[in-house]
Each structure stands twice: as structure tokens, then as C-alpha cells.
Amino acid sequence: MARPTEAWGCRRGSPSFSLGPTRPLTQHYSRTHDTRSRVATQDYRLNHRIRVPEVRLIDEKGEQHGVVATNEAKRLAQDAGLDLVEVSPNARPPVCKIMDFGKFKYQQRKKDRKGGGGKKGTTGLKEMRVRPAISDHDLSYRLTDGRKFLEEGHKVQVVCIFRGRQMAHPEHGYDVMRRVSSNLEDLSKIEVPARMAGRRMTMMLSALTADQRRKKAKELEERDKRAAEEAARNPGERKAMEQAQAANAEAAPVEPAVEPAVEPAVEPAVEPAVEPAVEPASEAVTEPTPETEPTDE
């Protein structure tokens, strides 16, 4: 009879006995790792393993091409240097997507290590702090973090903190909140609008679902297209309106500037000069010349 050996995996203090060989520890770990890999990728069929005649194709950009022949879908994937992966085998016809399968497996394993697996209930609340007088450079960094949080499905609470004399200008905080919401409108919607509480102004943004993002992207694209068409269609009207406004501004009566009244300087009173009394000129007394008597010669 063979000597009883302690089987691998038993509890300490309560040994079990087996007549067969024990399982190597390395073999157990390798099998566990392979199982996780198969679970993460769900054993998708790809490329030559897809044997149905037709598939519903989605390209690497997420655009749908409808039902196409399987060979044509394989050719498109090969031209793009990617894989054709069957993502929905139970559909009729099956849904296939062009993607980088190695990158897809890495992302799936990363989600499994985080413990969420992309399921609902794993999202949390993230905070993004800004200032009323934040610079464009700093705001771009905050927006990058906020975009990352929203892409992961988290809610984002935007907090604007006021200090000192900034409390006298809450409109600066509202302006920053509008800039944040407009830059993230393709990924989020405003769940709680901006409101002031003490020295903090807060606003809550919630992430859009994949369908909502596609719908929002189309709306933004159509809005930009309409604005461009309107600007291209009515350049003459806009120019005429600007000219009319300029003409009206020129024709408007301009009131002359009223110069402030300047009071004349008060000169000191000048006493009138008193002329000395002029005595009347005395008439000169002329003595009568004596008459000469005629002489007899």
C-alpha cells in the first residue's frame, strides 16, 4: 500500500490523505490565469473562425455599415490592420466589429482587476476644483480630468471656491461654471445647476450613456453645420446690416459739447483818478496902444 501523502490545498491541522499524486502548484496557478483570460474575453470568435455568410458590421470608429458579406468584412478589417470580432453571436445575422483584439483583451482584464467589470453601481463621485479667476491653462487641465471622469461613467461635482474680495463678484464664478459645462456638454448633462453656498459654488454633472453621447454628438454637429451654412448664405445681409448700423450712427444728431461756463475773474475795483481842478485861464490884459498924433512937417 502506498504511503499516504498530504494533498495540496487542504487546511492546516486537518490533513487529508490521497493515494494519487498531488497537483503541482505551478500548474494550478497557470490554469487559474488561463481561466481568467477566457472569462475576460468570453472566448470571442474572430477573423477566420467566423463562418457565417453575412454579418452586421461595425467599423473601428463605431459607424454601422449594415449587413455585409463576411469575406468583405474580413477584407475591411485586414486593410485596416485590425481584427474582425464577433461581439453578438446570438443576433441574426451576428454582429461583428472591427477592433484591435489585443487591446480589447487588455481593457477587459483591467476592468476585472478593478473589480467592476464595467457593471452598473461601480461609478462614484469625483470632484473638480476651480477658482473664479482661473487661467485658461489651468482650466484646460481641470477639463482634461473632468473629461476622463465622465468617460469612466462617474459623476463630477464642480466646486468653485471664493476667497477674500472675490466674494463681491459671484458672477465670475457663474462664468467659470458656464465655461466648464459648455466644454463638457458632449459627455455630460447638468444634474444640479450652479448655486452658491457660503464661499463655495457647486454644480453637478452626470455622464451621458453611449446612446446619449451619439445623439448629443449629432446635435452638436448639426448645430455647427447650421451656423456655418447661415454664415455662408447671408454674408451680404450681414454686411448690409453692419453698414446700416454705421450709417445710423453717423446720421444720429450729435449734440454740441457744452463748455462749462467760466466765470470772469473779479478784478479789484479801481478808484477813479481825481483830476486836479483846472483853474479857468485868465484873459490877458492888453493895454491899448497910444495913438500917434500926426506931425506937421
Summary of the structure (lengths in Angstrom):
residues: 297
radius of gyration: 49.5
end to end distance: 222.9
largest distance: 222.9
contacts: 610
relative contact order: 0.06
helix: 40%
strand: 20%
